[in-house]
Amino acid sequence: MRDYRKNVLVFGATGEIGSRVLRGCVDAGCRVTGVSRGENSRHRVALDGAEMVNGDKGDRDFVAKLATDHRFDVIIDTVPNKGHMQLAYECFRGRIGKYFICSSTGAYPPLRYLPADEEHPWREKTGLNFTGTVEKDIFALDLWREHRFPVTVFRPTNIIGAGRVPIETWGSRNIAYFKRLKAGEPVEIPGDGNTLLQSGLNDDLADAFVRGVGCGPETNGEVFVISSRRAITLRRYFETACAVLDSRSTAEYLPPDEIVQRRPEQVKEGNLRFLNEHMCFDIGKAERMLGYAPRATSEDGLVIALEWCLAEGLLDSGLGNQRLHAGVALVETMK
Ligand SMILES: NC(=O)c1ccc[n+]([C@@H]2O[C@H](COP(=O)([O-])OP(=O)(O)OC[C@H]3O[C@@H](n4cnc5c(N)ncnc54)[C@H](OP(=O)(O)O)[C@@H]3O)[C@@H](O)[C@H]2O)c1
């Protein structure tokens, strides 16, 4: 039986995931305080029903005052760094039941078995995994192991959905790629097109955190991989994008190095190398322990994201910089 009569603090509450976590917690019946510095203007969902506070979660005085003025049962940090976690530990230890951080499946590659799960090795630096993510997660889980600070680590795969340009087969989130598709121009795909990519819809991923809020202490010290249920190949991803955009583009399958050489302006080598690694995960643990039930497939997420791009006019020809309104970032890395 889930209990949502909880006071929840969301750090990063105006973000893609953070705003959806805040929305879900309010709708579930929690009393929610949301924190951001007030600088982010990225697309977000409505924040009504929560108390919004402007401040920096790395500012000791600000966080200490939050701890003095409020009583929180659950704290969620969607964009944590080690300093934020240390400060949260110092200000809230012994006073909260749960501390959730958003991490990434970027800790895992190269995958040794498919689908990978939470048992997959991740603590060593492989040259392909995100070293910052690994360090952060070790730090967070040590707070639980050594001090029983009630940390839970959520690791989303690639995030997709309304509000952001989706990843493309050049490894970034470049709107120029999808414009090429819309215009029927050829694009490149690394490898033979059979590399696996698994995306999680932003709404579904946020719901995992919300479900975790309703759980008891059994989630403390745990890691959860969250995503859609299945990975798809890059070839299928490309074909899905073409179907949404009514595109007759063709794909050229090339070694990553050749794509980098051909498109030095559009392709970042590290991103492409990362994309060329299988990302394929079993979300069974989150389903069993959190009751996580993602509604969208990897294909659905791409359809939703591209339909959002179309509705926003981001794929219109002659898009000027003024269309970069609302902080819609058109070229981003996967992190
Ligand atoms: N993109 C992907 O495909 C992917 C994949 C796996 C995991 N992830 C992880 O998923 C998370 C994404 O979360 P998101 O989508 O909600 O991020 P986001 O859209 O970038 O939003 C970041 C939020 O944090 C706030 N913020 C940043 N620094 C702050 C500070 N010092 N004090 C207070 N608020 C601060 C921002 O608002 P202000 O700037 O106004 O403060 C904003 O509300 C990240 O941890 C990322 O590493 C991403």
The ligand as an SDF file (V2000), in Angstrom:
LIG
                    3D

 48 52  0  0  0  0  0  0  0  0999 V2000
   19.3280   13.7060  -21.1230 N   0  0  0  0  0  0  0  0  0  0  0  0
   19.4080   12.3920  -21.0410 C   0  0  0  0  0  0  0  0  0  0  0  0
   19.1820   11.6510  -22.0200 O   0  0  0  0  0  0  0  0  0  0  0  0
   19.7500   11.7640  -19.7100 C   0  0  0  0  0  0  0  0  0  0  0  0
   19.9310   10.3850  -19.6380 C   0  0  0  0  0  0  0  0  0  0  0  0
   20.1480    9.7940  -18.4010 C   0  0  0  0  0  0  0  0  0  0  0  0
   20.1840   10.5790  -17.2700 C   0  0  0  0  0  0  0  0  0  0  0  0
   20.0550   11.9160  -17.3560 N   0  0  0  0  0  0  0  0  0  0  0  0
   20.0520   12.7020  -16.0980 C   0  0  0  0  0  0  0  0  0  0  0  0
   18.7170   13.1230  -15.8760 O   0  0  0  0  0  0  0  0  0  0  0  0
   18.7180   14.3510  -15.1540 C   0  0  0  0  0  0  0  0  0  0  0  0
   17.9200   15.3350  -15.9630 C   0  0  0  0  0  0  0  0  0  0  0  0
   17.0760   16.0920  -15.1340 O   0  0  0  0  0  0  0  0  0  0  0  0
   16.1970   17.2230  -15.8020 P   0  0  0  0  0  0  0  0  0  0  0  0
   15.7910   16.7360  -17.1470 O   0  0  0  0  0  0  0  0  0  0  0  0
   15.1030   17.6100  -14.9030 O   0  0  0  0  0  0  0  0  0  0  0  0
   17.2970   18.3770  -15.9720 O   0  0  0  0  0  0  0  0  0  0  0  0
   17.1470   19.7790  -16.6650 P   0  0  0  0  0  0  0  0  0  0  0  0
   15.9680   19.8210  -17.5700 O   0  0  0  0  0  0  0  0  0  0  0  0
   18.4860   20.1770  -17.1750 O   0  0  0  0  0  0  0  0  0  0  0  0
   16.7850   20.7480  -15.4280 O   0  0  0  0  0  0  0  0  0  0  0  0
   17.7010   21.0250  -14.4090 C   0  0  0  0  0  0  0  0  0  0  0  0
   16.9280   21.6010  -13.2350 C   0  0  0  0  0  0  0  0  0  0  0  0
   17.7850   21.8010  -12.1310 O   0  0  0  0  0  0  0  0  0  0  0  0
   17.7650   23.1810  -11.7390 C   0  0  0  0  0  0  0  0  0  0  0  0
   19.0770   23.4880  -11.2050 N   0  0  0  0  0  0  0  0  0  0  0  0
   20.2780   23.3250  -11.8200 C   0  0  0  0  0  0  0  0  0  0  0  0
   21.2650   23.6860  -10.9970 N   0  0  0  0  0  0  0  0  0  0  0  0
   20.6790   24.0720   -9.8280 C   0  0  0  0  0  0  0  0  0  0  0  0
   21.1790   24.5610   -8.5880 C   0  0  0  0  0  0  0  0  0  0  0  0
   22.4900   24.7100   -8.3760 N   0  0  0  0  0  0  0  0  0  0  0  0
   20.2850   24.8720   -7.6310 N   0  0  0  0  0  0  0  0  0  0  0  0
   18.9570   24.7190   -7.8160 C   0  0  0  0  0  0  0  0  0  0  0  0
   18.4260   24.2460   -8.9710 N   0  0  0  0  0  0  0  0  0  0  0  0
   19.2790   23.9420   -9.9600 C   0  0  0  0  0  0  0  0  0  0  0  0
   17.3890   23.9200  -13.0310 C   0  0  0  0  0  0  0  0  0  0  0  0
   16.8270   25.1880  -12.8260 O   0  0  0  0  0  0  0  0  0  0  0  0
   17.7540   26.5220  -12.7290 P   0  0  0  0  0  0  0  0  0  0  0  0
   18.7790   26.4240  -13.8190 O   0  0  0  0  0  0  0  0  0  0  0  0
   16.7570   27.6150  -12.9260 O   0  0  0  0  0  0  0  0  0  0  0  0
   18.3310   26.4830  -11.3690 O   0  0  0  0  0  0  0  0  0  0  0  0
   16.3090   22.9530  -13.5210 C   0  0  0  0  0  0  0  0  0  0  0  0
   15.1450   23.1080  -12.7340 O   0  0  0  0  0  0  0  0  0  0  0  0
   20.1710   14.7680  -14.9990 C   0  0  0  0  0  0  0  0  0  0  0  0
   20.6420   14.3540  -13.7390 O   0  0  0  0  0  0  0  0  0  0  0  0
   20.8700   13.9800  -16.1110 C   0  0  0  0  0  0  0  0  0  0  0  0
   22.2250   13.6960  -15.8130 O   0  0  0  0  0  0  0  0  0  0  0  0
   19.8260   12.5200  -18.5460 C   0  0  0  0  0  0  0  0  0  0  0  0
  1  2  1  0
  2  3  2  0
  2  4  1  0
  4  5  1  0
  4 48  2  0
  5  6  2  0
  6  7  1  0
  7  8  2  0
  8  9  1  0
  8 48  1  0
  9 10  1  0
  9 46  1  0
 10 11  1  0
 11 12  1  0
 11 44  1  0
 12 13  1  0
 13 14  1  0
 14 15  2  0
 14 16  1  0
 14 17  1  0
 17 18  1  0
 18 19  2  0
 18 20  1  0
 18 21  1  0
 21 22  1  0
 22 23  1  0
 23 24  1  0
 23 42  1  0
 24 25  1  0
 25 26  1  0
 25 36  1  0
 26 27  1  0
 26 35  1  0
 27 28  2  0
 28 29  1  0
 29 30  1  0
 29 35  2  0
 30 31  1  0
 30 32  2  0
 32 33  1  0
 33 34  2  0
 34 35  1  0
 36 37  1  0
 36 42  1  0
 37 38  1  0
 38 39  2  0
 38 40  1  0
 38 41  1  0
 42 43  1  0
 44 45  1  0
 44 46  1  0
 46 47  1  0
M  CHG  2   8   1  16  -1
M  END
$$$$
